[in-house]
């Protein structure tokens, strides 16, 4: 399954719905994980950490095209 992790857009919302460790677990289970560039920065998680975990760092538009979107807050 293609899973997209998108940036939170609400004011003062710095969390991200998936950590690099979570992304690694999903990749190991056979899923493809797309993380919007900068999605984890508010939580101190750089894009490079997601890439090391096996996720692809993409544009927001590309992340929203995934089959499943994970977010902290509603869109």
N, C-alpha and C positions, 0 to 999 in steps of 0.2 A: 504494500500500500504506500502511496505517496502522502507524506505527512508534512504539513507546513506549519512553521512556527513564525508568528508575525509579531511586530513591535506593538507594544501597548500605546494607545494614543490618549488616554485619560490623563489629566493633570495629576502630578504627584504619584503616578503609578510607575514604579521602577522595577517591578518584578517581571520575570519572564516565565512562560508556561513550561519550559523544558530546559533542563540543565544539560551541559555537555555529556555528563554520565548517563542521563536518560536518553539522549540522542544515540550514544554508543550502544546502549541496550537495544534500542529499536532497530538500529542498523544491523546488529548481530542477529536479530530475529528475522532479518530479511526485508525490512522496510527501507524505503528511501526517505531521508529527512532533508527538508529544505528549510533553512533558517534565513529570515530576512536580515540583511546586513544591519548590524547595530542593535539587534533585538535584545541581546543580553547585556549590553553596556551598562545600563542602569543598575544591574545586579553585580557588576564587576566581572562579567563573563565576556571576554573578547571573542570576536569572530574566529580567530585562530584556534581557540579551544574547541569550537564546534567542528572545524575542519579536521583537527586531529582525531576527533571522535568519529569521523566518517560522514558527517553531514555536509551538504553543499550550502554555501552562503550565496544567497541570490537576492534579487530585487524584491521589493514588497509585492509587486504585481505577480512575479513568478511564484512567490510563496503562497499567495491567495489562490493560485490555480491548482493546488494540491487537492487530493481526494478528501483529506481530513485536515481541518485547521484546529490548532490548539492555541488557546489564549487564556489569560488570567481573567480579564473582564470581557463583558459582552462587546460586540463590535459597534 
